[in-house]
Amino acid sequence: MAAKVSFADVNDWGSGFTGSITITNTGTTTIDGWSLSFDFAVSISSTWNATLVSHAGSHYVISDAGYDAIIQPGQSVTIGFNAAPGHPSVGPTNYVLNGVKIG
């Protein structure tokens, strides 16, 4: 599987922020169903375009929301979330998509 994952701090108000994580299929085959795990030292309170599967310490696992399970080659899915505190000094790390570490 070939993919890239990117993070953005979309709207920050200091005590919290709205962020996004975009998964882009950079390969030639369709991603049919996805699960993304990552480490992030914030507290995510809500998500959209994804289901929060688990949260232990700073480790999160999210999965597709059903309607966005298929990512065609060259296409992306963007997950939104609210988290605290704001102004994270480091974005999410250690992305693993469907069991494959994404650099």
MODELLER restraints for C-alpha pairs under 7 A, 6 or more apart:
rsr = mdl.restraints
at = mdl.atoms
rsr.add(forms.Gaussian(group=physical.xy_distance, feature=features.Distance(at['CA:1:A'], at['CA:27:A']), mean=6.41, stdev=0.5))
rsr.add(forms.Gaussian(group=physical.xy_distance, feature=features.Distance(at['CA:2:A'], at['CA:25:A']), mean=6.29, stdev=0.5))
rsr.add(forms.Gaussian(group=physical.xy_distance, feature=features.Distance(at['CA:2:A'], at['CA:26:A']), mean=5.23, stdev=0.5))
rsr.add(forms.Gaussian(group=physical.xy_distance, feature=features.Distance(at['CA:2:A'], at['CA:27:A']), mean=4.51, stdev=0.5))
rsr.add(forms.Gaussian(group=physical.xy_distance, feature=features.Distance(at['CA:3:A'], at['CA:23:A']), mean=6.88, stdev=0.5))
rsr.add(forms.Gaussian(group=physical.xy_distance, feature=features.Distance(at['CA:3:A'], at['CA:24:A']), mean=5.47, stdev=0.5))
rsr.add(forms.Gaussian(group=physical.xy_distance, feature=features.Distance(at['CA:3:A'], at['CA:25:A']), mean=4.55, stdev=0.5))
rsr.add(forms.Gaussian(group=physical.xy_distance, feature=features.Distance(at['CA:3:A'], at['CA:26:A']), mean=4.77, stdev=0.5))
rsr.add(forms.Gaussian(group=physical.xy_distance, feature=features.Distance(at['CA:3:A'], at['CA:27:A']), mean=6.45, stdev=0.5))
rsr.add(forms.Gaussian(group=physical.xy_distance, feature=features.Distance(at['CA:3:A'], at['CA:102:A']), mean=6.99, stdev=0.5))
rsr.add(forms.Gaussian(group=physical.xy_distance, feature=features.Distance(at['CA:4:A'], at['CA:23:A']), mean=5.92, stdev=0.5))
rsr.add(forms.Gaussian(group=physical.xy_distance, feature=features.Distance(at['CA:4:A'], at['CA:24:A']), mean=5.31, stdev=0.5))
rsr.add(forms.Gaussian(group=physical.xy_distance, feature=features.Distance(at['CA:4:A'], at['CA:25:A']), mean=6.79, stdev=0.5))
rsr.add(forms.Gaussian(group=physical.xy_distance, feature=features.Distance(at['CA:4:A'], at['CA:26:A']), mean=6.78, stdev=0.5))
rsr.add(forms.Gaussian(group=physical.xy_distance, feature=features.Distance(at['CA:4:A'], at['CA:102:A']), mean=6.48, stdev=0.5))
rsr.add(forms.Gaussian(group=physical.xy_distance, feature=features.Distance(at['CA:5:A'], at['CA:21:A']), mean=6.80, stdev=0.5))
rsr.add(forms.Gaussian(group=physical.xy_distance, feature=features.Distance(at['CA:5:A'], at['CA:22:A']), mean=5.53, stdev=0.5))
rsr.add(forms.Gaussian(group=physical.xy_distance, feature=features.Distance(at['CA:5:A'], at['CA:23:A']), mean=4.63, stdev=0.5))
rsr.add(forms.Gaussian(group=physical.xy_distance, feature=features.Distance(at['CA:5:A'], at['CA:24:A']), mean=6.34, stdev=0.5))
rsr.add(forms.Gaussian(group=physical.xy_distance, feature=features.Distance(at['CA:6:A'], at['CA:21:A']), mean=5.54, stdev=0.5))
rsr.add(forms.Gaussian(group=physical.xy_distance, feature=features.Distance(at['CA:6:A'], at['CA:22:A']), mean=5.23, stdev=0.5))
rsr.add(forms.Gaussian(group=physical.xy_distance, feature=features.Distance(at['CA:6:A'], at['CA:23:A']), mean=6.80, stdev=0.5))
rsr.add(forms.Gaussian(group=physical.xy_distance, feature=features.Distance(at['CA:7:A'], at['CA:20:A']), mean=5.67, stdev=0.5))
rsr.add(forms.Gaussian(group=physical.xy_distance, feature=features.Distance(at['CA:7:A'], at['CA:21:A']), mean=4.50, stdev=0.5))
rsr.add(forms.Gaussian(group=physical.xy_distance, feature=features.Distance(at['CA:7:A'], at['CA:22:A']), mean=6.50, stdev=0.5))
rsr.add(forms.Gaussian(group=physical.xy_distance, feature=features.Distance(at['CA:7:A'], at['CA:91:A']), mean=6.68, stdev=0.5))
rsr.add(forms.Gaussian(group=physical.xy_distance, feature=features.Distance(at['CA:8:A'], at['CA:19:A']), mean=5.60, stdev=0.5))
rsr.add(forms.Gaussian(group=physical.xy_distance, feature=features.Distance(at['CA:8:A'], at['CA:20:A']), mean=5.26, stdev=0.5))
rsr.add(forms.Gaussian(group=physical.xy_distance, feature=features.Distance(at['CA:8:A'], at['CA:21:A']), mean=6.56, stdev=0.5))
rsr.add(forms.Gaussian(group=physical.xy_distance, feature=features.Distance(at['CA:9:A'], at['CA:17:A']), mean=6.88, stdev=0.5))
rsr.add(forms.Gaussian(group=physical.xy_distance, feature=features.Distance(at['CA:9:A'], at['CA:18:A']), mean=6.30, stdev=0.5))
rsr.add(forms.Gaussian(group=physical.xy_distance, feature=features.Distance(at['CA:9:A'], at['CA:19:A']), mean=4.53, stdev=0.5))
rsr.add(forms.Gaussian(group=physical.xy_distance, feature=features.Distance(at['CA:9:A'], at['CA:20:A']), mean=6.67, stdev=0.5))
rsr.add(forms.Gaussian(group=physical.xy_distance, feature=features.Distance(at['CA:10:A'], at['CA:18:A']), mean=5.53, stdev=0.5))
rsr.add(forms.Gaussian(group=physical.xy_distance, feature=features.Distance(at['CA:10:A'], at['CA:19:A']), mean=5.09, stdev=0.5))
rsr.add(forms.Gaussian(group=physical.xy_distance, feature=features.Distance(at['CA:10:A'], at['CA:20:A']), mean=6.78, stdev=0.5))
rsr.add(forms.Gaussian(group=physical.xy_distance, feature=features.Distance(at['CA:11:A'], at['CA:17:A']), mean=5.49, stdev=0.5))
rsr.add(forms.Gaussian(group=physical.xy_distance, feature=features.Distance(at['CA:11:A'], at['CA:18:A']), mean=5.09, stdev=0.5))
rsr.add(forms.Gaussian(group=physical.xy_distance, feature=features.Distance(at['CA:11:A'], at['CA:19:A']), mean=6.96, stdev=0.5))
rsr.add(forms.Gaussian(group=physical.xy_distance, feature=features.Distance(at['CA:12:A'], at['CA:18:A']), mean=6.40, stdev=0.5))
rsr.add(forms.Gaussian(group=physical.xy_distance, feature=features.Distance(at['CA:12:A'], at['CA:86:A']), mean=5.83, stdev=0.5))
rsr.add(forms.Gaussian(group=physical.xy_distance, feature=features.Distance(at['CA:12:A'], at['CA:87:A']), mean=6.61, stdev=0.5))
rsr.add(forms.Gaussian(group=physical.xy_distance, feature=features.Distance(at['CA:13:A'], at['CA:86:A']), mean=6.44, stdev=0.5))
rsr.add(forms.Gaussian(group=physical.xy_distance, feature=features.Distance(at['CA:14:A'], at['CA:85:A']), mean=6.80, stdev=0.5))
rsr.add(forms.Gaussian(group=physical.xy_distance, feature=features.Distance(at['CA:14:A'], at['CA:86:A']), mean=4.52, stdev=0.5))
rsr.add(forms.Gaussian(group=physical.xy_distance, feature=features.Distance(at['CA:14:A'], at['CA:87:A']), mean=6.22, stdev=0.5))
rsr.add(forms.Gaussian(group=physical.xy_distance, feature=features.Distance(at['CA:15:A'], at['CA:84:A']), mean=6.08, stdev=0.5))
rsr.add(forms.Gaussian(group=physical.xy_distance, feature=features.Distance(at['CA:15:A'], at['CA:85:A']), mean=4.85, stdev=0.5))
rsr.add(forms.Gaussian(group=physical.xy_distance, feature=features.Distance(at['CA:15:A'], at['CA:86:A']), mean=4.93, stdev=0.5))
rsr.add(forms.Gaussian(group=physical.xy_distance, feature=features.Distance(at['CA:16:A'], at['CA:83:A']), mean=5.61, stdev=0.5))
rsr.add(forms.Gaussian(group=physical.xy_distance, feature=features.Distance(at['CA:16:A'], at['CA:84:A']), mean=4.08, stdev=0.5))
rsr.add(forms.Gaussian(group=physical.xy_distance, feature=features.Distance(at['CA:16:A'], at['CA:85:A']), mean=4.54, stdev=0.5))
rsr.add(forms.Gaussian(group=physical.xy_distance, feature=features.Distance(at['CA:16:A'], at['CA:86:A']), mean=3.99, stdev=0.5))
rsr.add(forms.Gaussian(group=physical.xy_distance, feature=features.Distance(at['CA:17:A'], at['CA:82:A']), mean=5.78, stdev=0.5))
rsr.add(forms.Gaussian(group=physical.xy_distance, feature=features.Distance(at['CA:17:A'], at['CA:83:A']), mean=5.53, stdev=0.5))
rsr.add(forms.Gaussian(group=physical.xy_distance, feature=features.Distance(at['CA:17:A'], at['CA:84:A']), mean=6.24, stdev=0.5))
rsr.add(forms.Gaussian(group=physical.xy_distance, feature=features.Distance(at['CA:17:A'], at['CA:86:A']), mean=5.07, stdev=0.5))
rsr.add(forms.Gaussian(group=physical.xy_distance, feature=features.Distance(at['CA:18:A'], at['CA:81:A']), mean=5.68, stdev=0.5))
rsr.add(forms.Gaussian(group=physical.xy_distance, feature=features.Distance(at['CA:18:A'], at['CA:82:A']), mean=4.48, stdev=0.5))
rsr.add(forms.Gaussian(group=physical.xy_distance, feature=features.Distance(at['CA:18:A'], at['CA:83:A']), mean=6.40, stdev=0.5))
rsr.add(forms.Gaussian(group=physical.xy_distance, feature=features.Distance(at['CA:19:A'], at['CA:80:A']), mean=5.84, stdev=0.5))
rsr.add(forms.Gaussian(group=physical.xy_distance, feature=features.Distance(at['CA:19:A'], at['CA:81:A']), mean=5.40, stdev=0.5))
rsr.add(forms.Gaussian(group=physical.xy_distance, feature=features.Distance(at['CA:19:A'], at['CA:82:A']), mean=6.27, stdev=0.5))
rsr.add(forms.Gaussian(group=physical.xy_distance, feature=features.Distance(at['CA:20:A'], at['CA:78:A']), mean=6.45, stdev=0.5))
rsr.add(forms.Gaussian(group=physical.xy_distance, feature=features.Distance(at['CA:20:A'], at['CA:79:A']), mean=5.43, stdev=0.5))
rsr.add(forms.Gaussian(group=physical.xy_distance, feature=features.Distance(at['CA:20:A'], at['CA:80:A']), mean=4.47, stdev=0.5))
rsr.add(forms.Gaussian(group=physical.xy_distance, feature=features.Distance(at['CA:20:A'], at['CA:81:A']), mean=6.24, stdev=0.5))
rsr.add(forms.Gaussian(group=physical.xy_distance, feature=features.Distance(at['CA:21:A'], at['CA:78:A']), mean=5.66, stdev=0.5))
rsr.add(forms.Gaussian(group=physical.xy_distance, feature=features.Distance(at['CA:21:A'], at['CA:79:A']), mean=5.19, stdev=0.5))
rsr.add(forms.Gaussian(group=physical.xy_distance, feature=features.Distance(at['CA:21:A'], at['CA:80:A']), mean=6.64, stdev=0.5))
rsr.add(forms.Gaussian(group=physical.xy_distance, feature=features.Distance(at['CA:22:A'], at['CA:76:A']), mean=6.51, stdev=0.5))
rsr.add(forms.Gaussian(group=physical.xy_distance, feature=features.Distance(at['CA:22:A'], at['CA:77:A']), mean=5.62, stdev=0.5))
rsr.add(forms.Gaussian(group=physical.xy_distance, feature=features.Distance(at['CA:22:A'], at['CA:78:A']), mean=4.24, stdev=0.5))
rsr.add(forms.Gaussian(group=physical.xy_distance, feature=features.Distance(at['CA:22:A'], at['CA:79:A']), mean=6.22, stdev=0.5))
rsr.add(forms.Gaussian(group=physical.xy_distance, feature=features.Distance(at['CA:23:A'], at['CA:76:A']), mean=5.43, stdev=0.5))
rsr.add(forms.Gaussian(group=physical.xy_distance, feature=features.Distance(at['CA:23:A'], at['CA:77:A']), mean=5.34, stdev=0.5))
rsr.add(forms.Gaussian(group=physical.xy_distance, feature=features.Distance(at['CA:23:A'], at['CA:78:A']), mean=6.40, stdev=0.5))
rsr.add(forms.Gaussian(group=physical.xy_distance, feature=features.Distance(at['CA:24:A'], at['CA:74:A']), mean=6.76, stdev=0.5))
rsr.add(forms.Gaussian(group=physical.xy_distance, feature=features.Distance(at['CA:24:A'], at['CA:75:A']), mean=5.83, stdev=0.5))
rsr.add(forms.Gaussian(group=physical.xy_distance, feature=features.Distance(at['CA:24:A'], at['CA:76:A']), mean=4.20, stdev=0.5))
rsr.add(forms.Gaussian(group=physical.xy_distance, feature=features.Distance(at['CA:24:A'], at['CA:77:A']), mean=6.62, stdev=0.5))
rsr.add(forms.Gaussian(group=physical.xy_distance, feature=features.Distance(at['CA:25:A'], at['CA:71:A']), mean=6.36, stdev=0.5))
rsr.add(forms.Gaussian(group=physical.xy_distance, feature=features.Distance(at['CA:25:A'], at['CA:72:A']), mean=6.61, stdev=0.5))
rsr.add(forms.Gaussian(group=physical.xy_distance, feature=features.Distance(at['CA:25:A'], at['CA:73:A']), mean=5.16, stdev=0.5))
rsr.add(forms.Gaussian(group=physical.xy_distance, feature=features.Distance(at['CA:25:A'], at['CA:74:A']), mean=5.40, stdev=0.5))
rsr.add(forms.Gaussian(group=physical.xy_distance, feature=features.Distance(at['CA:25:A'], at['CA:75:A']), mean=5.75, stdev=0.5))
rsr.add(forms.Gaussian(group=physical.xy_distance, feature=features.Distance(at['CA:25:A'], at['CA:76:A']), mean=6.24, stdev=0.5))
rsr.add(forms.Gaussian(group=physical.xy_distance, feature=features.Distance(at['CA:26:A'], at['CA:73:A']), mean=6.08, stdev=0.5))
rsr.add(forms.Gaussian(group=physical.xy_distance, feature=features.Distance(at['CA:26:A'], at['CA:74:A']), mean=5.58, stdev=0.5))
rsr.add(forms.Gaussian(group=physical.xy_distance, feature=features.Distance(at['CA:27:A'], at['CA:73:A']), mean=5.65, stdev=0.5))
rsr.add(forms.Gaussian(group=physical.xy_distance, feature=features.Distance(at['CA:28:A'], at['CA:73:A']), mean=5.31, stdev=0.5))
rsr.add(forms.Gaussian(group=physical.xy_distance, feature=features.Distance(at['CA:29:A'], at['CA:73:A']), mean=5.90, stdev=0.5))
rsr.add(forms.Gaussian(group=physical.xy_distance, feature=features.Distance(at['CA:30:A'], at['CA:70:A']), mean=6.84, stdev=0.5))
rsr.add(forms.Gaussian(group=physical.xy_distance, feature=features.Distance(at['CA:30:A'], at['CA:71:A']), mean=5.87, stdev=0.5))
rsr.add(forms.Gaussian(group=physical.xy_distance, feature=features.Distance(at['CA:30:A'], at['CA:72:A']), mean=4.68, stdev=0.5))
rsr.add(forms.Gaussian(group=physical.xy_distance, feature=features.Distance(at['CA:30:A'], at['CA:73:A']), mean=5.73, stdev=0.5))
rsr.add(forms.Gaussian(group=physical.xy_distance, feature=features.Distance(at['CA:31:A'], at['CA:70:A']), mean=5.58, stdev=0.5))
rsr.add(forms.Gaussian(group=physical.xy_distance, feature=features.Distance(at['CA:31:A'], at['CA:71:A']), mean=5.05, stdev=0.5))
rsr.add(forms.Gaussian(group=physical.xy_distance, feature=features.Distance(at['CA:31:A'], at['CA:72:A']), mean=6.41, stdev=0.5))
rsr.add(forms.Gaussian(group=physical.xy_distance, feature=features.Distance(at['CA:32:A'], at['CA:69:A']), mean=5.85, stdev=0.5))
rsr.add(forms.Gaussian(group=physical.xy_distance, feature=features.Distance(at['CA:32:A'], at['CA:70:A']), mean=4.53, stdev=0.5))
rsr.add(forms.Gaussian(group=physical.xy_distance, feature=features.Distance(at['CA:32:A'], at['CA:71:A']), mean=6.60, stdev=0.5))
rsr.add(forms.Gaussian(group=physical.xy_distance, feature=features.Distance(at['CA:33:A'], at['CA:64:A']), mean=6.49, stdev=0.5))
rsr.add(forms.Gaussian(group=physical.xy_distance, feature=features.Distance(at['CA:33:A'], at['CA:69:A']), mean=4.38, stdev=0.5))
rsr.add(forms.Gaussian(group=physical.xy_distance, feature=features.Distance(at['CA:33:A'], at['CA:70:A']), mean=5.79, stdev=0.5))
rsr.add(forms.Gaussian(group=physical.xy_distance, feature=features.Distance(at['CA:34:A'], at['CA:63:A']), mean=5.72, stdev=0.5))
rsr.add(forms.Gaussian(group=physical.xy_distance, feature=features.Distance(at['CA:34:A'], at['CA:64:A']), mean=5.64, stdev=0.5))
rsr.add(forms.Gaussian(group=physical.xy_distance, feature=features.Distance(at['CA:34:A'], at['CA:69:A']), mean=6.18, stdev=0.5))
rsr.add(forms.Gaussian(group=physical.xy_distance, feature=features.Distance(at['CA:34:A'], at['CA:97:A']), mean=6.81, stdev=0.5))
rsr.add(forms.Gaussian(group=physical.xy_distance, feature=features.Distance(at['CA:34:A'], at['CA:98:A']), mean=5.78, stdev=0.5))
rsr.add(forms.Gaussian(group=physical.xy_distance, feature=features.Distance(at['CA:35:A'], at['CA:62:A']), mean=5.75, stdev=0.5))
rsr.add(forms.Gaussian(group=physical.xy_distance, feature=features.Distance(at['CA:35:A'], at['CA:63:A']), mean=4.14, stdev=0.5))
rsr.add(forms.Gaussian(group=physical.xy_distance, feature=features.Distance(at['CA:35:A'], at['CA:64:A']), mean=6.50, stdev=0.5))
rsr.add(forms.Gaussian(group=physical.xy_distance, feature=features.Distance(at['CA:35:A'], at['CA:97:A']), mean=5.75, stdev=0.5))
rsr.add(forms.Gaussian(group=physical.xy_distance, feature=features.Distance(at['CA:35:A'], at['CA:98:A']), mean=5.22, stdev=0.5))
rsr.add(forms.Gaussian(group=physical.xy_distance, feature=features.Distance(at['CA:36:A'], at['CA:61:A']), mean=5.73, stdev=0.5))
rsr.add(forms.Gaussian(group=physical.xy_distance, feature=features.Distance(at['CA:36:A'], at['CA:62:A']), mean=5.34, stdev=0.5))
rsr.add(forms.Gaussian(group=physical.xy_distance, feature=features.Distance(at['CA:36:A'], at['CA:63:A']), mean=6.07, stdev=0.5))
rsr.add(forms.Gaussian(group=physical.xy_distance, feature=features.Distance(at['CA:36:A'], at['CA:95:A']), mean=6.75, stdev=0.5))
rsr.add(forms.Gaussian(group=physical.xy_distance, feature=features.Distance(at['CA:36:A'], at['CA:96:A']), mean=5.61, stdev=0.5))
rsr.add(forms.Gaussian(group=physical.xy_distance, feature=features.Distance(at['CA:36:A'], at['CA:97:A']), mean=4.56, stdev=0.5))
rsr.add(forms.Gaussian(group=physical.xy_distance, feature=features.Distance(at['CA:36:A'], at['CA:98:A']), mean=6.45, stdev=0.5))
rsr.add(forms.Gaussian(group=physical.xy_distance, feature=features.Distance(at['CA:37:A'], at['CA:60:A']), mean=5.51, stdev=0.5))
rsr.add(forms.Gaussian(group=physical.xy_distance, feature=features.Distance(at['CA:37:A'], at['CA:61:A']), mean=4.23, stdev=0.5))
rsr.add(forms.Gaussian(group=physical.xy_distance, feature=features.Distance(at['CA:37:A'], at['CA:62:A']), mean=6.30, stdev=0.5))
rsr.add(forms.Gaussian(group=physical.xy_distance, feature=features.Distance(at['CA:37:A'], at['CA:95:A']), mean=5.66, stdev=0.5))
rsr.add(forms.Gaussian(group=physical.xy_distance, feature=features.Distance(at['CA:37:A'], at['CA:96:A']), mean=5.17, stdev=0.5))
rsr.add(forms.Gaussian(group=physical.xy_distance, feature=features.Distance(at['CA:37:A'], at['CA:97:A']), mean=6.64, stdev=0.5))
rsr.add(forms.Gaussian(group=physical.xy_distance, feature=features.Distance(at['CA:38:A'], at['CA:59:A']), mean=5.84, stdev=0.5))
rsr.add(forms.Gaussian(group=physical.xy_distance, feature=features.Distance(at['CA:38:A'], at['CA:60:A']), mean=5.49, stdev=0.5))
rsr.add(forms.Gaussian(group=physical.xy_distance, feature=features.Distance(at['CA:38:A'], at['CA:61:A']), mean=6.66, stdev=0.5))
rsr.add(forms.Gaussian(group=physical.xy_distance, feature=features.Distance(at['CA:38:A'], at['CA:92:A']), mean=6.16, stdev=0.5))
rsr.add(forms.Gaussian(group=physical.xy_distance, feature=features.Distance(at['CA:38:A'], at['CA:93:A']), mean=5.71, stdev=0.5))
rsr.add(forms.Gaussian(group=physical.xy_distance, feature=features.Distance(at['CA:38:A'], at['CA:94:A']), mean=5.17, stdev=0.5))
rsr.add(forms.Gaussian(group=physical.xy_distance, feature=features.Distance(at['CA:38:A'], at['CA:95:A']), mean=4.59, stdev=0.5))
rsr.add(forms.Gaussian(group=physical.xy_distance, feature=features.Distance(at['CA:38:A'], at['CA:96:A']), mean=6.49, stdev=0.5))
rsr.add(forms.Gaussian(group=physical.xy_distance, feature=features.Distance(at['CA:39:A'], at['CA:58:A']), mean=5.37, stdev=0.5))
rsr.add(forms.Gaussian(group=physical.xy_distance, feature=features.Distance(at['CA:39:A'], at['CA:59:A']), mean=4.42, stdev=0.5))
rsr.add(forms.Gaussian(group=physical.xy_distance, feature=features.Distance(at['CA:39:A'], at['CA:60:A']), mean=6.14, stdev=0.5))
rsr.add(forms.Gaussian(group=physical.xy_distance, feature=features.Distance(at['CA:39:A'], at['CA:92:A']), mean=5.49, stdev=0.5))
rsr.add(forms.Gaussian(group=physical.xy_distance, feature=features.Distance(at['CA:39:A'], at['CA:93:A']), mean=5.20, stdev=0.5))
rsr.add(forms.Gaussian(group=physical.xy_distance, feature=features.Distance(at['CA:39:A'], at['CA:94:A']), mean=6.00, stdev=0.5))
rsr.add(forms.Gaussian(group=physical.xy_distance, feature=features.Distance(at['CA:40:A'], at['CA:58:A']), mean=5.22, stdev=0.5))
rsr.add(forms.Gaussian(group=physical.xy_distance, feature=features.Distance(at['CA:40:A'], at['CA:59:A']), mean=6.40, stdev=0.5))
rsr.add(forms.Gaussian(group=physical.xy_distance, feature=features.Distance(at['CA:40:A'], at['CA:91:A']), mean=6.55, stdev=0.5))
rsr.add(forms.Gaussian(group=physical.xy_distance, feature=features.Distance(at['CA:40:A'], at['CA:92:A']), mean=4.54, stdev=0.5))
rsr.add(forms.Gaussian(group=physical.xy_distance, feature=features.Distance(at['CA:40:A'], at['CA:93:A']), mean=6.48, stdev=0.5))
rsr.add(forms.Gaussian(group=physical.xy_distance, feature=features.Distance(at['CA:41:A'], at['CA:58:A']), mean=5.07, stdev=0.5))
rsr.add(forms.Gaussian(group=physical.xy_distance, feature=features.Distance(at['CA:42:A'], at['CA:58:A']), mean=6.95, stdev=0.5))
rsr.add(forms.Gaussian(group=physical.xy_distance, feature=features.Distance(at['CA:42:A'], at['CA:83:A']), mean=6.34, stdev=0.5))
rsr.add(forms.Gaussian(group=physical.xy_distance, feature=features.Distance(at['CA:42:A'], at['CA:84:A']), mean=5.67, stdev=0.5))
rsr.add(forms.Gaussian(group=physical.xy_distance, feature=features.Distance(at['CA:42:A'], at['CA:85:A']), mean=6.35, stdev=0.5))
rsr.add(forms.Gaussian(group=physical.xy_distance, feature=features.Distance(at['CA:43:A'], at['CA:83:A']), mean=5.26, stdev=0.5))
rsr.add(forms.Gaussian(group=physical.xy_distance, feature=features.Distance(at['CA:43:A'], at['CA:84:A']), mean=5.31, stdev=0.5))
rsr.add(forms.Gaussian(group=physical.xy_distance, feature=features.Distance(at['CA:44:A'], at['CA:81:A']), mean=6.74, stdev=0.5))
rsr.add(forms.Gaussian(group=physical.xy_distance, feature=features.Distance(at['CA:44:A'], at['CA:82:A']), mean=5.80, stdev=0.5))
rsr.add(forms.Gaussian(group=physical.xy_distance, feature=features.Distance(at['CA:44:A'], at['CA:83:A']), mean=4.13, stdev=0.5))
rsr.add(forms.Gaussian(group=physical.xy_distance, feature=features.Distance(at['CA:44:A'], at['CA:84:A']), mean=6.69, stdev=0.5))
rsr.add(forms.Gaussian(group=physical.xy_distance, feature=features.Distance(at['CA:45:A'], at['CA:82:A']), mean=5.68, stdev=0.5))
rsr.add(forms.Gaussian(group=physical.xy_distance, feature=features.Distance(at['CA:45:A'], at['CA:83:A']), mean=5.51, stdev=0.5))
rsr.add(forms.Gaussian(group=physical.xy_distance, feature=features.Distance(at['CA:46:A'], at['CA:81:A']), mean=5.45, stdev=0.5))
rsr.add(forms.Gaussian(group=physical.xy_distance, feature=features.Distance(at['CA:46:A'], at['CA:82:A']), mean=5.42, stdev=0.5))
rsr.add(forms.Gaussian(group=physical.xy_distance, feature=features.Distance(at['CA:47:A'], at['CA:80:A']), mean=5.59, stdev=0.5))
rsr.add(forms.Gaussian(group=physical.xy_distance, feature=features.Distance(at['CA:47:A'], at['CA:81:A']), mean=4.18, stdev=0.5))
rsr.add(forms.Gaussian(group=physical.xy_distance, feature=features.Distance(at['CA:47:A'], at['CA:82:A']), mean=6.65, stdev=0.5))
rsr.add(forms.Gaussian(group=physical.xy_distance, feature=features.Distance(at['CA:48:A'], at['CA:79:A']), mean=6.02, stdev=0.5))
rsr.add(forms.Gaussian(group=physical.xy_distance, feature=features.Distance(at['CA:48:A'], at['CA:80:A']), mean=5.19, stdev=0.5))
rsr.add(forms.Gaussian(group=physical.xy_distance, feature=features.Distance(at['CA:48:A'], at['CA:81:A']), mean=6.24, stdev=0.5))
rsr.add(forms.Gaussian(group=physical.xy_distance, feature=features.Distance(at['CA:49:A'], at['CA:64:A']), mean=6.95, stdev=0.5))
rsr.add(forms.Gaussian(group=physical.xy_distance, feature=features.Distance(at['CA:49:A'], at['CA:65:A']), mean=5.59, stdev=0.5))
rsr.add(forms.Gaussian(group=physical.xy_distance, feature=features.Distance(at['CA:49:A'], at['CA:79:A']), mean=5.09, stdev=0.5))
rsr.add(forms.Gaussian(group=physical.xy_distance, feature=features.Distance(at['CA:49:A'], at['CA:80:A']), mean=6.60, stdev=0.5))
rsr.add(forms.Gaussian(group=physical.xy_distance, feature=features.Distance(at['CA:50:A'], at['CA:62:A']), mean=6.28, stdev=0.5))
rsr.add(forms.Gaussian(group=physical.xy_distance, feature=features.Distance(at['CA:50:A'], at['CA:63:A']), mean=5.56, stdev=0.5))
rsr.add(forms.Gaussian(group=physical.xy_distance, feature=features.Distance(at['CA:50:A'], at['CA:64:A']), mean=4.82, stdev=0.5))
rsr.add(forms.Gaussian(group=physical.xy_distance, feature=features.Distance(at['CA:50:A'], at['CA:65:A']), mean=4.55, stdev=0.5))
rsr.add(forms.Gaussian(group=physical.xy_distance, feature=features.Distance(at['CA:50:A'], at['CA:79:A']), mean=6.01, stdev=0.5))
rsr.add(forms.Gaussian(group=physical.xy_distance, feature=features.Distance(at['CA:51:A'], at['CA:62:A']), mean=5.42, stdev=0.5))
rsr.add(forms.Gaussian(group=physical.xy_distance, feature=features.Distance(at['CA:51:A'], at['CA:63:A']), mean=5.22, stdev=0.5))
rsr.add(forms.Gaussian(group=physical.xy_distance, feature=features.Distance(at['CA:51:A'], at['CA:64:A']), mean=6.13, stdev=0.5))
rsr.add(forms.Gaussian(group=physical.xy_distance, feature=features.Distance(at['CA:51:A'], at['CA:65:A']), mean=5.59, stdev=0.5))
rsr.add(forms.Gaussian(group=physical.xy_distance, feature=features.Distance(at['CA:52:A'], at['CA:61:A']), mean=6.32, stdev=0.5))
rsr.add(forms.Gaussian(group=physical.xy_distance, feature=features.Distance(at['CA:52:A'], at['CA:62:A']), mean=4.51, stdev=0.5))
rsr.add(forms.Gaussian(group=physical.xy_distance, feature=features.Distance(at['CA:52:A'], at['CA:63:A']), mean=6.67, stdev=0.5))
rsr.add(forms.Gaussian(group=physical.xy_distance, feature=features.Distance(at['CA:53:A'], at['CA:61:A']), mean=5.36, stdev=0.5))
rsr.add(forms.Gaussian(group=physical.xy_distance, feature=features.Distance(at['CA:53:A'], at['CA:62:A']), mean=5.11, stdev=0.5))
rsr.add(forms.Gaussian(group=physical.xy_distance, feature=features.Distance(at['CA:53:A'], at['CA:63:A']), mean=6.65, stdev=0.5))
rsr.add(forms.Gaussian(group=physical.xy_distance, feature=features.Distance(at['CA:54:A'], at['CA:60:A']), mean=5.76, stdev=0.5))
rsr.add(forms.Gaussian(group=physical.xy_distance, feature=features.Distance(at['CA:54:A'], at['CA:61:A']), mean=5.16, stdev=0.5))
rsr.add(forms.Gaussian(group=physical.xy_distance, feature=features.Distance(at['CA:55:A'], at['CA:61:A']), mean=6.53, stdev=0.5))
rsr.add(forms.Gaussian(group=physical.xy_distance, feature=features.Distance(at['CA:68:A'], at['CA:77:A']), mean=6.93, stdev=0.5))
rsr.add(forms.Gaussian(group=physical.xy_distance, feature=features.Distance(at['CA:71:A'], at['CA:77:A']), mean=6.94, stdev=0.5))
rsr.add(forms.Gaussian(group=physical.xy_distance, feature=features.Distance(at['CA:95:A'], at['CA:101:A']), mean=5.92, stdev=0.5))
rsr.add(forms.Gaussian(group=physical.xy_distance, feature=features.Distance(at['CA:95:A'], at['CA:102:A']), mean=5.44, stdev=0.5))
rsr.add(forms.Gaussian(group=physical.xy_distance, feature=features.Distance(at['CA:96:A'], at['CA:102:A']), mean=5.65, stdev=0.5))
